[in-house]
Amino acid sequence: MNETLLTAVSAVGFPIVVTFYLLTTFQKSLDRLTTQLGELTHELQRH
């Protein structure tokens, strides 16, 4: 992992690697939020 990260930083630059990391993390958070909203909608429809 560390070698891959260092290679990426040296190849494309630190800001691009950080941006990619943040976007990936943000996407995971959005996926979890979407799942939870779907479950909430399902529960509200049951009542």
Secondary structure, 3 states (H helix, E strand, C coil): CHHHHHHHHHHHCHHHHHHHHHHHHHHHHHHHHHHHHHHHHHHHHHC
